[in-house]
Amino acid sequence: MPRLSRRQFLKLTAASAAGAAVAGNGFFIFPDHEALAASDAPEEVKYSHCVMCNHGPRCGMKLILKEGKIYRVEKREDYPNTLLCAKGIAALQEIYEPDRLLYPMKRTTPKGSDDPKWERISWDEALETIAEKLNAIKAEYGAEKVLFMTGDPKEPRSAVQRLAFTFGSPNMGTESSTCYKATELATKLLYGPEWFTASSLATGSGPTPGKTKVCIIWGNNPPWSSPFSYNGMKNGQESGTVKYIVVDPRITPTVHAFADVHLQIRPGTDGALALCFANALIENDAYDKDFVENWTHGFEEYAAYASEFTTAKTAEICQIPEETLQAAIDILLTEGSPIVCKSSAAFPHHTNGINNYRAIMSLIPLTGSLDVPGGLKIADEPLNFDEWQMTFEFARSSDLLPELDHLRVDREYFPVWADTDQQGSVQLNRIPEYVETGAIKACVMFGGNAMMWPQSHLYQEAFQKMDFCVAADFYIRPWTHNYVDMVLPAAMSWERSCPLTVFGRKIFLREPVVEPAGEARSDYRICCDIGTALGYSEEFWGGGEKSEENCIRESLRHLKVDTPITYEDLKAASPAPVEVPLKGEPQDKKYEKGLLREDGQPGFTTPTGKVEFVSEILREHGFDPLPTYNEPVQSPISTPDVYAEYPLIMNSGNRVPMYTHSKERNLPWLNQFMPEPIIRLNPEDAAERELKNGDMVKVTSPYGELTAKLEISVMIKKGVIDMFHGWEKANVNELVSRDFDPISGFPPYKEGLCQVAKA
């Protein structure tokens, strides 16, 4: 595989992002790339999108092929997202990676052996074995004893739900039980469990130029984590009407680009800061009295609690200079509303994460910034697609899940999570306990990764202890697959068509660009083939080569639009979309007009029908209904004895530009930018430990240790470390406690204590 220097690669990245052809610059990846470049074969142009980030952006791609191989990529014009970054270009290396998994494989040594000694098998044998194992467990113990789960890619979720619920198990979970779902849950506790409203508001938004007055960027770094949203932030800044408050323990590119005030907060104390903001707004009559009086519940109790968080007290809790905190408060008081908060999908990685996030997002209704121009908007007339662009009816979460819900494996541990989940996404963070108690005996996973959990070795052991475990993936990944019985080859993004690609009201059919490599099959086809093998041929259309088409047809059959849309309509329009027009005009303040509830009544879907500063759902489950602030379970304040031995706060899981979670480490074009695990430390902390840049250091916590290379950076707050996750040889999650937020079940990846010393 040809190697490119950093300079060459960055030049090519910039060229492709600008839409320039780069074929003449050595931008090839095949052993025969020179012959291919010189070939007189005609070029063929196809269109798709990128999934190298978290699938949500779906940045458009124009792909140029010769002799059936993709050899150049350019950004796709006239598409909702047109950015093409280094990760997108490096996707060429991923699809043609020589170590791809191409055939079904079964282990030939007992589980627990260091070497599975994989043996190639046929798809027929694989499907027959899966059906035999799962049906036997269903017959003896019940279908609910089988866990179905997805990691990355996230796209097969709807198909896996259909497979799980049809089989009879409600126990389908996703990696979002350590990522997005807690932000959604916090939003549901404010506005009600209705999913479309919660998903519109869960992670906030950037500003609307000319309308938004204040944008609080809270724990989010768009230049690295979501560059597709950076331009929107910049447009707000250039309008001259938006002030930016950035809350982050790091001095990030976002701080440099946008911050009028930067609050370099102690990790885990965000709830106190949000309550301080609320107190200042209420004390100074700078909140929306009309909205609060008519559309909120529990304001007096909330205001009384927030009054405890004075500027002086909060500055001490958060380790922010009082004058800096006051400068941020002054912006809120003088600029007025509407305001927006832009956060990250995985913000609540704290033991008090849900309440911290509730406190943050309560600032939106407090200032009357909900569903108004320049504030946080709720989608107009949302189509009935689920989270991953297939319909709820296709996923069968609407007809089968209610009958199975009482069998959820997570209800005993996290009942609030279970009760507010209407789609079917069990909390996976207690897998070791589920297996130990016999509640789970087998697992079917798509893109699973044992490193995603705290104390990862416990999850590896849990998969190993199961009666049967099968995984579908692009590669054999030892840190996960050494503990399973069988691995199935999954087709990559450009080799498949499911799910649909939906941007608002525009529906695109993503057609395959190339044939799947080897015997790889799309995740949707794998689900249909397994479902058929299990005895549900009718529900999965007999599986086979037309599985994806049949899934799309079934999803569209349930799409609730005035004029039905068919598979043929999408194919005829491709690569352009089919757009569903609004029935009426876009609406503001939809809560006033009965547009958020199935019964057509004004208000929200909370128990009180109002925005709940005091959550009646939490009260019903025995929790304090206020968005209370609690210290992290381990912190300089709550555990001073532990802090004496481990005097650094461990902030892990932040994004870097070249990788997404644990992905892309095997791609030479990206790996050259960060080839080995890095831990970042403030210069003062490094000097106190007599450490130099580039030293190999040992990072220890009460739960484990690892070795990584030191990078000294003023980006990092003194007393805090920063380490990216996903390194198999230096898995930072092994240092993290299993002290889960009792409401969401989320792990504390962005708090806890550690120490750093020279290795």
C-alpha positions in Angstrom: 0.0 0.0 0.0 1.6 3.3 -1.0 2.6 5.7 1.7 2.0 9.4 1.7 3.9 12.0 3.7 1.8 14.2 6.0 2.4 17.1 3.7 1.2 15.2 0.6 -1.8 13.8 2.4 -2.9 17.2 3.7 -2.5 18.7 0.3 -4.7 16.0 -1.2 -7.2 16.4 1.6 -7.5 20.1 0.9 -7.7 19.5 -2.9 -10.4 17.0 -2.6 -12.4 19.1 -0.1 -12.3 21.8 -2.7 -13.6 19.4 -5.3 -10.4 19.2 -7.3 -9.4 16.1 -9.1 -6.4 14.5 -7.5 -5.8 11.4 -9.7 -2.6 12.7 -11.0 -1.0 13.1 -7.6 -0.4 9.5 -6.6 -3.8 9.3 -4.8 -4.2 5.6 -5.2 -4.2 2.7 -2.9 -3.9 -0.5 -5.0 -0.8 -2.5 -5.7 -1.6 -2.0 -9.4 -2.4 1.7 -9.0 0.0 2.9 -11.7 -1.5 0.5 -14.2 -5.0 1.6 -13.2 -4.1 5.2 -13.6 -2.7 4.6 -17.1 -5.6 2.5 -18.1 -7.8 3.7 -20.9 -10.8 2.3 -19.1 -13.6 4.8 -18.9 -14.3 6.6 -15.6 -17.6 5.9 -13.9 -19.1 8.4 -11.4 -21.3 7.3 -8.5 -22.6 9.0 -5.4 -22.8 8.1 -1.8 -21.9 9.5 1.6 -19.2 9.0 4.3 -19.7 7.1 7.6 -16.2 7.5 9.0 -17.4 9.8 11.8 -20.5 8.8 13.7 -22.8 8.3 10.7 -24.9 11.3 11.7 -23.2 13.9 9.4 -23.4 11.6 6.3 -21.1 14.0 4.3 -21.7 13.6 0.6 -19.2 11.9 -1.6 -18.7 11.8 -5.4 -16.8 8.5 -6.2 -14.8 7.9 -9.4 -14.3 4.4 -10.5 -12.2 2.6 -13.1 -12.5 -1.1 -13.8 -14.9 -1.5 -10.9 -12.6 0.0 -8.3 -13.0 3.4 -6.5 -9.8 5.3 -7.0 -10.7 8.9 -6.3 -13.2 10.7 -4.1 -14.4 14.3 -4.3 -17.0 16.2 -2.3 -20.6 15.9 -3.5 -22.2 19.1 -4.6 -25.9 19.9 -4.1 -26.0 17.7 -1.0 -27.0 18.7 2.6 -23.5 18.1 3.9 -20.7 18.7 1.5 -17.6 18.7 3.7 -15.0 16.1 3.0 -12.2 15.7 5.6 -9.2 13.5 6.0 -11.2 10.7 7.5 -13.5 10.6 4.5 -10.6 10.4 2.1 -9.0 7.7 4.1 -12.1 5.6 3.7 -10.5 4.4 0.5 -7.9 2.6 2.6 -10.6 1.1 4.8 -12.6 -0.5 2.0 -9.5 -2.0 0.3 -7.7 -2.9 3.5 -6.0 -6.3 2.9 -6.8 -7.6 6.3 -10.6 -7.2 5.9 -12.7 -10.1 7.1 -14.1 -11.7 3.9 -15.6 -15.0 5.0 -17.6 -16.4 8.0 -15.2 -17.8 10.6 -15.7 -20.1 13.6 -13.3 -20.6 16.4 -11.8 -24.1 16.8 -10.4 -23.7 20.3 -12.4 -23.5 23.6 -13.5 -20.0 24.5 -10.9 -18.6 26.9 -8.0 -19.8 24.7 -5.6 -17.0 23.7 -5.8 -18.0 20.1 -9.2 -18.9 18.6 -7.6 -20.6 15.6 -10.3 -19.3 13.3 -11.5 -21.6 10.5 -13.4 -20.5 7.4 -16.9 -21.9 7.1 -19.8 -21.4 4.7 -22.7 -19.0 5.2 -25.0 -22.0 5.2 -23.1 -23.6 8.1 -22.9 -20.2 9.9 -26.7 -19.6 9.6 -27.5 -23.2 10.6 -25.4 -23.0 13.7 -26.8 -19.6 14.7 -30.3 -20.8 14.3 -29.7 -24.0 16.2 -28.0 -22.3 19.2 -30.5 -19.4 19.5 -33.6 -21.5 19.1 -32.3 -24.0 21.7 -31.8 -21.2 24.2 -35.2 -19.8 23.4 -36.8 -23.2 23.9 -35.1 -23.9 27.2 -34.9 -20.5 28.8 -36.9 -18.0 26.8 -36.1 -15.7 23.9 -35.3 -12.8 26.2 -32.1 -14.6 27.3 -30.6 -13.6 23.9 -29.1 -10.2 23.7 -29.0 -8.3 20.4 -26.6 -5.3 20.1 -25.1 -2.9 17.7 -22.0 -0.8 18.1 -20.3 0.9 15.1 -21.6 1.2 12.4 -24.8 2.4 13.9 -26.8 2.0 10.7 -28.2 -1.6 11.2 -30.0 -0.7 14.4 -33.5 -0.8 12.9 -32.9 -4.2 11.3 -31.4 -5.6 14.5 -34.5 -4.4 16.4 -36.7 -6.1 14.0 -34.7 -9.3 14.4 -34.7 -9.1 18.2 -38.4 -8.3 18.6 -39.6 -10.8 16.0 -37.5 -13.5 17.8 -39.2 -12.5 21.0 -36.5 -10.7 22.9 -36.9 -7.0 24.0 -33.2 -7.1 24.9 -31.7 -5.1 22.0 -29.1 -2.5 23.0 -26.7 -0.1 21.3 -23.4 1.7 21.9 -25.6 4.8 22.6 -26.0 3.4 26.1 -22.6 5.0 26.6 -23.1 7.9 24.2 -26.1 9.8 22.9 -29.0 8.3 24.8 -28.4 10.0 28.1 -28.7 13.4 26.5 -32.0 12.3 25.1 -33.1 10.9 28.4 -32.3 14.2 30.2 -34.4 16.0 27.6 -37.3 13.6 28.0 -37.3 14.3 31.7 -37.8 18.0 30.8 -40.2 17.8 27.9 -41.7 14.3 28.1 -40.9 10.9 26.5 -42.2 11.8 23.0 -39.2 11.0 20.9 -39.4 13.5 18.1 -39.3 16.5 20.5 -36.6 15.0 22.6 -34.4 14.2 19.6 -34.8 17.7 18.2 -33.5 19.2 21.5 -31.2 16.6 23.0 -27.8 18.0 22.0 -28.8 21.6 21.5 -27.8 23.6 18.4 -25.6 26.3 17.0 -26.8 29.9 16.7 -29.1 31.4 14.0 -27.3 34.5 12.6 -29.2 37.7 13.4 -31.6 36.0 15.8 -29.6 34.2 18.6 -28.2 36.4 21.2 -26.0 34.0 23.2 -24.5 30.6 22.3 -23.1 28.5 25.1 -20.8 25.8 23.7 -20.8 23.3 26.5 -18.2 20.5 26.4 -18.1 20.5 22.6 -15.3 21.2 20.2 -16.7 21.4 16.7 -13.5 21.9 14.8 -12.4 18.4 15.9 -15.5 16.5 16.7 -18.1 17.9 14.2 -16.4 20.0 11.5 -19.6 19.9 9.5 -21.2 22.2 12.1 -18.2 24.6 12.3 -19.4 26.8 9.4 -22.7 27.4 11.2 -20.9 28.5 14.3 -18.7 30.8 12.2 -21.7 32.3 10.4 -23.2 33.2 13.8 -20.0 34.8 14.9 -19.6 36.8 11.6 -23.2 38.1 11.9 -21.9 40.2 14.9 -25.1 39.4 16.9 -24.0 36.3 18.8 -21.9 36.2 22.0 -20.2 32.9 22.8 -19.6 31.4 26.2 -17.4 28.2 26.0 -17.4 25.8 28.9 -14.6 23.3 28.6 -11.7 22.2 30.9 -9.4 22.4 27.8 -8.3 25.3 25.7 -9.5 23.9 22.4 -9.7 25.3 18.9 -13.3 26.2 19.7 -12.0 28.5 22.6 -9.6 30.2 20.2 -12.2 30.6 17.4 -15.3 31.6 19.3 -15.0 32.3 23.0 -16.0 35.8 24.3 -15.6 34.1 27.7 -14.0 30.7 28.4 -14.9 28.9 31.6 -12.2 26.3 32.2 -14.3 24.2 34.5 -13.3 21.3 36.8 -14.7 18.2 35.2 -17.9 16.9 36.7 -19.1 20.3 38.1 -21.2 21.5 35.1 -24.5 21.2 37.0 -23.4 23.7 39.6 -22.4 26.1 36.9 -25.8 25.8 35.1 -27.6 26.3 38.4 -25.5 29.4 39.0 -26.5 30.8 35.6 -30.2 30.1 36.5 -29.8 31.8 39.8 -28.4 34.9 38.2 -31.1 35.1 35.6 -33.9 34.6 38.2 -32.4 37.1 40.7 -32.1 39.8 38.0 -35.5 39.2 36.5 -33.8 38.2 33.3 -35.9 35.1 32.6 -39.1 34.7 30.6 -41.9 35.1 33.2 -44.7 34.5 30.8 -43.3 31.1 29.6 -42.4 30.1 33.1 -45.8 30.9 34.5 -47.8 29.2 31.7 -45.7 26.3 30.5 -43.4 25.1 33.3 -43.8 23.0 36.4 -41.9 23.3 39.7 -40.4 26.7 39.1 -40.5 27.9 42.7 -38.8 24.8 44.0 -36.2 25.0 41.2 -35.6 28.7 41.9 -35.1 28.1 45.6 -32.6 25.4 45.0 -30.7 27.4 42.3 -30.4 30.3 44.8 -27.8 28.2 46.7 -25.4 28.5 43.8 -24.0 32.0 44.3 -21.2 33.3 42.1 -18.6 32.9 44.9 -19.7 29.4 45.8 -19.9 28.2 42.2 -16.5 29.7 41.3 -15.0 27.6 44.2 -16.8 24.4 43.2 -15.9 24.7 39.5 -12.4 26.1 40.0 -13.2 29.1 37.8 -11.9 32.6 38.7 -14.9 34.5 40.1 -14.4 37.5 37.8 -14.4 35.2 34.8 -17.6 33.5 35.9 -19.1 37.0 36.5 -18.1 38.0 32.9 -20.1 35.1 31.5 -23.1 36.0 33.7 -22.9 39.5 32.5 -23.2 38.3 28.9 -26.4 36.4 29.8 -27.9 39.4 31.6 -27.0 42.0 29.1 -27.5 40.2 25.8 -30.8 38.7 26.6 -32.6 35.8 24.8 -33.0 33.7 22.8 -30.0 31.6 23.8 -28.9 28.2 22.6 -26.7 25.6 24.1 -24.5 23.4 21.9 -23.3 20.3 23.6 -22.0 16.9 22.7 -23.9 13.6 22.3 -21.9 12.0 25.1 -21.9 14.9 27.5 -23.4 13.0 30.6 -20.3 10.8 31.2 -20.5 11.6 34.9 -21.9 9.9 37.9 -24.4 12.8 38.2 -24.6 13.2 34.4 -28.3 13.3 33.9 -29.0 16.0 36.6 -26.0 18.0 35.3 -27.4 18.0 31.9 -31.0 18.7 33.0 -29.6 21.8 34.8 -27.9 22.9 31.6 -30.9 22.3 29.3 -33.3 24.0 31.8 -31.7 27.3 30.8 -33.5 27.1 27.4 -37.1 27.1 28.8 -36.1 29.5 31.6 -35.1 32.1 29.1 -38.1 31.5 26.8 -35.7 30.2 24.1 -37.7 27.1 23.2 -39.0 26.7 19.7 -38.7 30.3 18.8 -36.5 32.0 16.1 -32.9 32.0 17.2 -33.6 29.5 20.0 -33.7 25.7 20.1 -36.2 24.6 17.5 -38.4 21.5 17.4 -38.7 19.8 14.0 -41.8 20.8 12.0 -44.1 17.9 11.0 -41.4 15.2 11.5 -41.7 12.1 9.3 -42.1 8.9 11.2 -38.6 7.7 10.6 -36.8 6.3 13.6 -33.4 7.3 14.8 -31.6 5.5 11.9 -33.8 6.4 9.0 -36.2 3.5 8.8 -39.7 3.6 10.2 -40.7 2.5 13.7 -43.1 0.1 12.1 -40.3 -1.6 10.1 -38.3 -2.0 13.4 -41.4 -3.4 15.0 -40.8 -1.3 18.1 -44.4 0.0 17.7 -46.3 -3.4 17.6 -44.1 -6.0 19.3 -42.0 -4.1 21.9 -45.0 -3.2 24.2 -45.8 -6.9 24.6 -42.1 -7.7 25.4 -41.2 -4.7 27.5 -41.8 -6.4 30.9 -38.9 -8.8 30.0 -36.3 -6.1 29.6 -33.1 -7.1 31.3 -32.2 -3.5 32.4 -35.5 -2.7 34.2 -34.2 -3.9 37.6 -31.1 -1.7 37.4 -32.2 1.5 35.5 -36.0 1.8 35.6 -36.1 5.4 34.5 -34.1 4.5 31.4 -36.4 1.6 30.7 -39.7 3.5 31.3 -38.8 6.4 29.0 -37.5 4.3 26.2 -40.2 3.8 23.6 -37.9 2.5 20.8 -36.2 -0.5 22.4 -32.7 0.2 23.5 -31.7 -1.6 26.7 -28.9 -0.3 28.9 -25.8 -2.5 28.1 -23.5 -1.3 30.9 -24.5 -4.1 33.2 -23.7 -6.9 30.8 -21.4 -8.6 33.3 -24.3 -8.7 35.8 -26.8 -9.9 33.2 -24.5 -12.8 32.4 -23.6 -13.6 36.0 -27.3 -13.8 37.0 -28.3 -15.9 34.0 -30.5 -13.1 32.6 -28.5 -13.2 29.3 -27.1 -16.4 27.8 -26.2 -15.5 24.2 -25.5 -12.5 22.1 -25.8 -11.4 18.4 -23.6 -8.3 17.9 -23.0 -6.0 15.0 -19.9 -3.9 15.2 -19.5 -4.6 19.0 -16.4 -3.4 20.8 -15.5 -4.7 24.3 -13.3 -1.7 24.9 -16.2 0.7 25.0 -17.0 -0.1 28.6 -15.3 0.7 31.9 -13.2 -2.2 33.2 -13.3 -3.7 29.8 -12.0 -7.0 30.8 -15.2 -7.8 32.7 -17.2 -7.5 29.5 -14.7 -9.7 27.6 -15.2 -12.3 30.3 -18.9 -11.9 30.1 -19.0 -12.6 26.3 -16.7 -15.6 26.9 -19.1 -17.0 29.5 -22.1 -16.8 27.3 -23.4 -20.1 25.8 -23.0 -18.6 22.4 -21.9 -15.3 20.9 -21.7 -14.3 17.2 -20.3 -11.0 15.9 -20.6 -9.3 12.5 -17.7 -6.9 11.6 -15.3 -5.6 9.0 -12.2 -7.1 10.7 -11.3 -9.6 13.3 -10.6 -7.5 16.3 -8.9 -9.7 19.0 -9.9 -7.5 22.0 -13.5 -8.4 21.2 -13.6 -11.4 18.9 -11.2 -13.6 21.0 -14.2 -14.0 23.3 -16.9 -15.0 20.8 -17.7 -18.2 18.9 -18.2 -16.9 15.4 -17.5 -13.8 13.2 -19.4 -12.8 10.1 -18.0 -10.6 7.3 -20.0 -7.3 7.0 -20.2 -5.2 3.9 -18.9 -1.6 4.2 -20.8 1.6 3.5 -20.1 1.8 -0.2 -21.1 -1.9 -0.6 -24.6 -1.6 0.7 -27.8 0.5 0.4 -29.6 0.3 3.8 -30.7 2.2 5.6 -32.3 5.2 3.8 -30.5 8.5 4.0 -32.8 11.2 5.4 -32.1 14.9 5.8 -35.2 16.5 7.3 -37.8 15.9 4.6 -35.4 14.8 1.8 -35.1 11.1 1.3 -32.1 9.7 -0.6 -31.6 6.1 -1.8 -28.0 5.2 -1.2 -27.2 2.7 -4.0 -24.1 0.5 -3.6 -21.0 1.8 -5.4 -19.1 -1.5 -5.6 -19.9 -5.2 -5.0 -19.2 -6.5 -1.4 -15.7 -7.8 -1.1 -15.3 -11.6 -0.7 -18.5 -13.1 0.9 -19.3 -10.0 2.9 -23.0 -9.2 3.3 -24.7 -6.1 4.4 -25.9 -5.9 8.0 -29.5 -5.7 6.8 -29.1 -8.9 4.7 -27.4 -10.7 7.6 -30.4 -9.8 9.8 -32.8 -11.1 7.2 -30.8 -14.3 6.6 -30.6 -15.0 10.4 -34.3 -14.2 10.8 -35.1 -16.6 8.0 -32.9 -19.3 9.4 -34.6 -18.9 12.8 -37.9 -19.7 11.2 -39.3 -16.2 10.4 -39.1 -16.4 6.6 -42.3 -14.3 6.0 -41.1 -11.5 8.3 -37.7 -11.4 6.6 -38.8 -12.1 3.0 -36.8 -15.2 2.8 -33.5 -13.3 3.2 -31.2 -13.4 0.2 -29.8 -10.9 -2.2 -33.0 -8.7 -2.3 -33.0 -8.3 1.5 -32.0 -4.6 1.5 -34.6 -3.7 -1.2 -37.3 -5.6 0.7 -36.4 -3.8 4.0 -36.6 -0.4 2.2 -40.0 -1.3 0.7 -41.3 -2.4 4.1 -40.1 0.8 5.7 -41.6 3.0 3.0 -44.9 1.1 3.2 -45.3 2.5 6.7 -44.2 6.0 5.9 -47.1 8.3 7.0 -47.3 10.8 4.1 -50.2 12.0 2.0 -48.7 10.6 -1.3 -47.1 7.2 -0.9 -43.4 7.0 -1.7 -42.1 3.8 -3.3 -38.8 2.2 -3.8 -39.2 2.9 -7.5 -39.7 6.6 -6.8 -36.4 6.8 -4.9 -34.6 4.8 -7.6 -35.9 7.0 -10.4 -34.9 10.1 -8.5 -31.4 8.8 -7.5 -28.9 10.3 -6.9 -31.3 13.2 -6.2 -33.7 12.9 -3.3 -37.5 12.6 -3.1 -38.6 15.6 -0.9 -41.8 15.5 1.2 -43.4 18.9 1.4 -44.7 20.3 4.6 -48.5 20.3 4.8 -48.5 23.8 6.2 -46.1 26.6 7.1 -43.2 26.1 9.6 -44.5 26.8 13.1 -43.0 28.4 16.2 -44.1 27.6 19.7 -45.7 24.3 18.7 -46.5 23.6 22.3 -49.1 26.3 22.2 -50.9 24.8 19.2 -51.2 21.1 20.2 -48.5 20.0 17.7 -46.4 18.0 20.2 -49.0 15.6 21.6 -50.9 12.8 19.9 -54.1 14.0 21.5 -53.7 17.4 19.9 -53.8 19.2 23.2 -51.5 22.2 24.0 -48.4 21.4 26.1 -45.9 18.6 26.4 -45.9 14.9 27.1 -44.6 15.1 30.6 -46.9 13.9 33.5 -47.9 17.5 34.1 -48.1 18.5 30.4 -45.5 21.2 31.1 -41.8 21.6 31.0 -40.7 20.0 34.3 -38.0 21.8 36.2 -39.0 19.3 38.9 -39.4 15.9 37.2 -42.4 13.9 38.3 -41.0 10.8 36.5 -38.0 10.9 38.8 -40.2 11.5 41.8 -42.2 8.5 41.0 -39.1 6.4 40.9 -37.8 7.6 44.2 -35.2 10.1 43.0 -34.9 13.7 43.9 -37.0 15.5 41.2 -34.8 18.6 41.1 -31.7 18.8 38.9 -29.5 18.4 42.0 -25.8 18.9 41.9 -23.7 16.2 43.4 -19.9 15.9 43.5 -18.4 13.1 41.4 -18.2 9.8 43.3 -14.5 10.2 43.3 -13.1 13.7 43.4 -10.8 16.0 45.4 -13.9 16.9 47.5 -15.8 13.7 47.9 -12.8 11.3 48.4 -9.8 13.4 49.7 -8.1 10.2 50.9 -8.1 8.8 47.3 -7.1 12.2 46.0 -4.0 12.2 48.2 -2.7 9.1 46.2 -4.2 10.0 42.8 -4.1 13.8 42.6 -5.1 14.3 38.9 -8.6 14.3 37.5 -9.0 11.9 34.6 -10.8 13.4 31.7 -11.0 10.8 28.9 -12.9 10.2 25.7 -12.3 13.5 24.0 -12.2 13.6 20.2 -9.2 14.1 18.0 -9.4 15.0 14.3 -8.0 11.8 12.9 -9.9 9.1 14.7 -13.5 8.4 15.7 -13.6 6.4 18.9 -11.5 3.3 18.3 -11.9 3.4 14.5 -9.3 4.1 11.8 -6.2 3.2 13.8 -5.3 0.7 11.0 -5.3 3.2 8.2 -1.8 4.5 7.4 -2.9 7.8 6.1 -4.5 8.6 9.5 -2.3 6.7 11.8 0.7 8.8 10.9 -0.8 11.7 12.8 -1.2 9.8 16.1 0.5 6.4 15.7 0.6 5.6 19.4 -1.4 6.4 22.6 -1.0 9.9 23.9 -1.7 11.3 27.3 -1.8 15.1 27.6 -0.7 17.0 30.8 -0.4 20.6 31.8 3.2 22.0 31.9 3.0 22.7 35.6 1.9 19.1 36.4 4.6 17.7 34.2 7.3 19.9 35.9 6.2 18.8 39.3 6.7 15.2 38.2 10.0 16.0 36.4 8.5 14.8 33.1 9.5 15.9 29.6 7.6 15.9 26.4 7.8 12.5 24.7 8.4 10.6 27.9 6.8 7.2 28.3 4.6 7.5 31.4 2.6 5.2 33.5 -1.0 6.3 34.3 -2.6 4.6 37.3 -6.0 4.8 39.0 -7.5 2.7 41.8 -8.6 0.3 39.0 -5.7 -0.3 36.8 -2.7 1.2 34.9 -1.4 1.8 31.4 1.6 3.2 29.6 1.4 6.0 27.0 3.5 8.7 25.5 3.4 12.1 27.2 2.4 15.3 25.4 2.8 18.4 27.5 0.2 21.0 26.5 -1.2 24.3 27.8 -4.4 23.1 26.3 -5.0 21.0 29.5 -6.2 22.5 32.8 -3.8 22.1 35.6 -4.7 19.1 37.8 -6.4 17.3 34.9 -5.2 14.8 32.3 -6.6 14.3 28.8 -6.5 11.0 27.1 -8.2 9.7 24.0 -9.9 6.4 24.2 -9.9 3.3 21.9 -6.2 2.2 22.1 -6.1 -1.6 22.5 -2.6 -1.4 23.9 -3.4 1.4 26.3 -7.2 1.2 27.0 -8.0 4.2 29.2 -11.4 2.6 30.1 -9.6 0.0 32.2 -8.8 2.9 34.6 -12.5 4.0 34.9 -14.7 2.9 37.8 -18.1 1.2 37.2 -19.9 3.9 39.3 -22.8 4.4 37.0 -25.2 7.3 37.0 -28.2 5.7 38.8 -30.7 7.4 36.5 -29.1 6.7 33.1 -26.6 4.0 33.9 -23.9 6.0 32.2 -20.2 5.5 33.1 -18.0 8.3 34.5 -15.5 8.6 31.6 -14.9 12.3 32.3 -14.2 12.3 36.0 -12.4 10.1 38.5 -8.8 10.3 39.8 -5.5 9.1 38.6 -1.7 9.7 38.9 1.0 10.0 36.2 4.7 9.0 36.7 7.6 8.2 34.4 7.4 4.6 33.2 
